[in-house]
Amino acid sequence: MGKAKVTDAVDKFSHEPNERKLEQLSVLVLQTFGNFMLATATSVILRCEGISKAYGQVGAISDLSISISKGQIVSLLGPSGCGKTTLLRLIAGFERLTKGSIFLGDRLVSYQGKEIPTEKRHVGMVFQDGALFPHLTVQQNVEYGLTKNSFRKDIINDVLDLVGLNGLSDRMPHQLSGGQQQRVALARALAPEPELLLLDEPFSNLDPSLRDQIRLDTRQILKKHSTTAIFVTHDQEEALVMGDKIAVMNQGNIQQFDVPHSIFHQPTSKFVAEFIGMADFVNAHLEGSDIVSPIGNLQCPLDILTKNPSSFEVMVRPDCLDCSLCSDKPNGTIESKEFRGASFLCYVKLRTGETVRCLLAHTNDFPLGAQVKITLRHEHALRAFSQGLSIDSQIPL
């Protein structure tokens, strides 16, 4: 009945976007779903419900839903073209929804083509290149994000101090390093105290050594400021470092949304497993209570036993495997290797013809063609997949 009320109210509105009408609709939604909204308004900053975005016949976002709590930093991770930047633009109000609704706190800001303007959403944004005004000083760039009513000298000083640039307020952008320019962009976005901060691959143009430090500093700044943020990246390591939670996107939807440890160790699909870190898969089958695989017999977890699949794949990551020279019943041959400083990444061809990767300490420089024994380390949990999905996340087979 509640949904019918909202639909009836929307039908009364004209098709032209009207901020006042959207605010009235937001009040109606609050009245209709009041108990739920009041319970979550203080803890949930962003809620997207069944949102879609299409450009003509091409779908960019498809029936996507996500909820982000106050103070959380969420890494939005996915391959190029998966819809990450489109989602940010929808949240910011730069694009109109095709379907669904977006709430910021208790305010309905997007619903069926009706939008609250970007400048009234209380959302900050940091772009890839920082987008600083080259003719303005550091202080003037930060001031630019403030209205006349909100401008105060102490705000500028506080936010520049927060990002470690208090002594550089009179410098021009060209007098700053790449990392300092990104700090100015962050300060400008934080100065108006947005409800939500959107960061679209802000470190992609920085040198690797600088990127590592600036992302650590940025996370500390956001946490110190208790800022709710969405951090877009296609770098898996960056997503793991930055996010309290990670949303893995593919083809316009979220494949998995969880804390970094669970995303890495308990992926719900092969896509997520392969996209977050290195993952290989070997064929396996059940014999009694054992899993028979080319890396040895493994103890079968209960969730696999109860579903009793006829065949499946076991996920192995390079750090999950032990590799030792072996002349008696080896199960693999080292085909190639990469020296990575502290370790070797070895490509081992198993007797079944499958290839797995394993990490060896830099002191274990095994020769190419060496016969080796590959086994799964006991401390690593087993993850099995059937038809591309994790077995314990599937409907019973």
Number of C-alpha atoms within 10 A of each C-alpha: 7 11 11 10 13 15 12 10 15 17 10 9 14 10 11 10 17 15 16 11 19 21 16 13 22 20 16 16 20 17 13 17 13 13 10 10 16 13 10 14 17 12 13 20 22 23 19 21 17 15 23 23 23 14 9 6 6 8 14 19 27 19 15 19 16 15 13 21 18 18 20 20 25 26 28 29 26 27 15 13 13 19 24 28 19 17 25 20 18 21 25 25 21 14 17 19 24 18 20 19 21 26 21 21 21 19 20 23 25 30 23 16 16 23 27 21 16 17 10 11 20 15 21 23 22 23 17 16 17 22 13 20 13 11 11 16 20 29 22 17 22 26 22 16 18 19 10 9 6 12 15 13 10 9 18 23 17 14 24 25 13 18 21 16 18 16 10 16 17 12 14 19 19 12 12 14 12 19 19 18 21 25 24 29 24 26 28 28 24 30 23 22 18 17 19 28 23 25 24 22 19 23 23 15 13 17 11 11 8 13 18 14 11 20 17 13 15 16 18 15 20 20 15 11 14 13 20 22 29 24 24 25 24 19 17 18 11 20 24 21 14 21 21 17 22 28 26 26 25 20 17 21 23 23 17 17 20 17 16 21 13 14 20 21 17 19 26 24 21 21 16 22 24 16 19 22 15 14 21 18 20 20 18 21 17 20 11 10 15 15 20 17 17 17 23 15 17 17 13 17 16 11 13 22 14 11 14 17 15 11 14 24 22 20 23 25 20 20 16 19 21 16 23 16 17 15 11 9 9 17 20 27 23 23 16 14 19 11 13 11 8 10 16 19 18 23 20 27 20 22 13 13 11 14 17 23 23 23 22 22 13 14 9 13 13 18 13 14 13 16 24 23 21 23 17 20 14 12 7 13 14 19 20 29 26 19 12 14 19 22 23 19 13 14 7 12 11
